[in-house]
Amino acid sequence: MSESAATTGSPTDVVDQLAGHIATLLAQGQSQEKVARILVEQGWEDETARKFVQGVAAALEDYRSSPAGRQALASKYLKHVGFGALWFIGGGLFTAITYGSASSGGGTYVVAYGAIIAGAIEFFWGLFGYLKHRPQ
């Protein structure tokens, strides 16, 4: 943790801020071992750091399994569905427009396969994430 992650306030506030920072690192895909190592580098005892990180990880998993957590994740993935659809459709339209111009007046056209492929990946990633985390 850097100085920019410095915490202020009462001891409870400090612990809550630290837990929030650790939860963010875990949610971003950092391993528990790596996060615990960061705490040890900041002066924590190894066992204490590991237990604290495990507690935060357990709380994070409990939240992800809760109705509110599932709703938050479902909303996040629905945004990916929307953006993926926009990129896919936009790439297809751009391809169609340039193809139409090239076929009527001659010339070349652009196949926006990057936007189409990236849009499809984003769409399906969002769709599968939504289906996995949708509220029951």
C-alpha positions as CSV (number, residue, x, y, z in Angstrom):
1,M,0.0,0.0,0.0
2,S,1.3,3.4,-0.8
3,E,1.1,6.6,1.0
4,S,-1.8,7.5,-1.2
5,A,-3.7,4.7,0.5
6,A,-3.1,6.3,3.9
7,T,-6.0,6.1,6.3
8,T,-7.2,8.6,8.9
9,G,-9.8,8.7,11.6
10,S,-10.7,6.4,14.5
11,P,-9.2,2.9,14.8
12,T,-12.5,1.5,13.5
13,D,-12.4,3.8,10.5
14,V,-8.9,2.9,9.8
15,V,-9.7,-0.9,9.9
16,D,-12.8,-0.3,7.7
17,Q,-10.7,1.7,5.2
18,L,-8.0,-0.9,5.1
19,A,-10.5,-3.7,4.7
20,G,-12.1,-1.8,1.8
21,H,-8.7,-1.3,0.1
22,I,-8.0,-5.0,0.5
23,A,-11.4,-6.0,-0.8
24,T,-10.7,-3.8,-3.8
25,L,-7.4,-5.6,-4.5
26,L,-9.0,-9.0,-4.1
27,A,-11.9,-8.0,-6.4
28,Q,-9.4,-6.9,-9.0
29,G,-7.9,-10.4,-9.0
30,Q,-5.0,-10.1,-6.6
31,S,-4.3,-13.3,-4.8
32,Q,-4.7,-13.5,-1.0
33,E,-1.1,-14.4,-0.7
34,K,0.0,-11.3,-2.6
35,V,-2.2,-9.0,-0.6
36,A,-1.0,-10.5,2.7
37,R,2.6,-10.0,1.5
38,I,1.9,-6.3,1.0
39,L,0.7,-6.0,4.6
40,V,3.8,-7.9,5.8
41,E,5.9,-5.4,3.9
42,Q,4.1,-2.7,5.7
43,G,5.1,-4.2,9.1
44,W,2.3,-6.6,9.8
45,E,3.1,-10.1,11.3
46,D,2.7,-12.8,8.7
47,E,0.0,-14.8,10.5
48,T,-2.0,-11.6,11.4
49,A,-1.8,-10.4,7.8
50,R,-3.0,-13.7,6.4
51,K,-5.9,-14.0,8.8
52,F,-7.0,-10.4,8.1
53,V,-6.9,-10.9,4.4
54,Q,-8.8,-14.2,4.7
55,G,-11.5,-12.5,6.8
56,V,-11.9,-9.8,4.1
57,A,-12.0,-12.4,1.4
58,A,-14.7,-14.3,3.3
59,A,-16.7,-11.1,3.8
60,L,-16.3,-10.3,0.1
61,E,-17.6,-13.7,-0.9
62,D,-20.5,-13.4,1.5
63,Y,-21.4,-10.1,-0.1
64,R,-21.1,-11.5,-3.6
65,S,-23.5,-14.3,-2.6
66,S,-26.0,-11.9,-1.0
67,P,-29.0,-10.5,-2.9
68,A,-27.5,-7.0,-2.9
69,G,-24.1,-8.3,-4.1
70,R,-25.7,-10.4,-6.8
71,Q,-27.7,-7.4,-8.0
72,A,-24.6,-5.2,-8.1
73,L,-22.7,-7.8,-10.1
74,A,-25.7,-8.4,-12.5
75,S,-25.9,-4.6,-13.1
76,K,-22.2,-4.5,-13.8
77,Y,-22.4,-7.3,-16.4
78,L,-25.5,-5.8,-18.0
79,K,-23.4,-2.7,-18.8
80,H,-20.9,-5.0,-20.6
81,V,-23.8,-6.5,-22.6
82,G,-24.9,-3.0,-23.7
83,F,-21.4,-1.8,-24.6
84,G,-20.6,-5.1,-26.4
85,A,-23.8,-4.8,-28.5
86,L,-23.0,-1.2,-29.4
87,W,-19.5,-2.1,-30.6
88,F,-20.7,-5.1,-32.5
89,I,-23.6,-3.1,-34.2
90,G,-21.3,-0.1,-34.8
91,G,-18.7,-2.2,-36.4
92,G,-21.3,-3.9,-38.6
93,L,-22.8,-0.6,-39.6
94,F,-19.5,0.9,-40.4
95,T,-18.6,-2.1,-42.5
96,A,-22.0,-1.9,-44.3
97,I,-21.7,1.8,-45.0
98,T,-18.2,1.6,-46.4
99,Y,-19.1,-1.5,-48.4
100,G,-22.1,0.4,-49.9
101,S,-20.0,3.3,-50.8
102,A,-17.3,1.1,-52.4
103,S,-19.8,-1.0,-54.4
104,S,-21.7,2.0,-55.8
105,G,-18.8,4.3,-56.7
106,G,-15.9,1.9,-56.7
107,G,-13.0,1.9,-54.3
108,T,-12.3,0.0,-51.2
109,Y,-14.2,-0.7,-48.1
110,V,-13.3,-1.3,-44.5
111,V,-14.3,-4.4,-42.5
112,A,-14.3,-3.3,-38.9
113,Y,-13.6,-6.8,-37.6
114,G,-11.8,-5.4,-34.5
115,A,-15.0,-3.7,-33.3
116,I,-17.2,-6.6,-34.3
117,I,-15.0,-9.2,-32.6
118,A,-14.4,-7.1,-29.5
119,G,-18.1,-6.3,-29.3
120,A,-19.1,-9.9,-29.5
121,I,-16.6,-10.9,-26.8
122,E,-17.8,-8.0,-24.5
123,F,-21.4,-8.9,-25.2
124,F,-21.0,-12.6,-24.4
125,W,-18.8,-12.0,-21.4
126,G,-21.4,-9.6,-20.0
127,L,-24.2,-12.1,-20.8
128,F,-22.6,-15.0,-19.1
129,G,-21.6,-12.9,-16.1
130,Y,-25.2,-11.6,-15.9
131,L,-26.7,-15.1,-16.1
132,K,-24.2,-16.3,-13.4
133,H,-25.0,-13.5,-11.0
134,R,-28.6,-12.5,-11.8
135,P,-30.8,-12.1,-8.7
136,Q,-32.8,-15.3,-8.0
